[in-house]
Amino acid sequence: MVTINLDLGCDMIKRADLAVIGDSAEILAALVAKVEQQRGGQRDAA
């Protein structure tokens, strides 16, 4: 389980296989940018 949360002490963070502490909107935007960079700027239709 992967979780993104601002609260380091929340139960979801404690149970996660991978936990990222931060703002989910910012983290997801950065992940999308990295994926697009790897794909050469192309996006899927989905």
Buried (B, 14 or more C-beta within 10 A) or exposed (E): EEBBBEEEEBEEBEEBEEBBEEEEEEEEEEEEEEEEEEEEEEEEEE
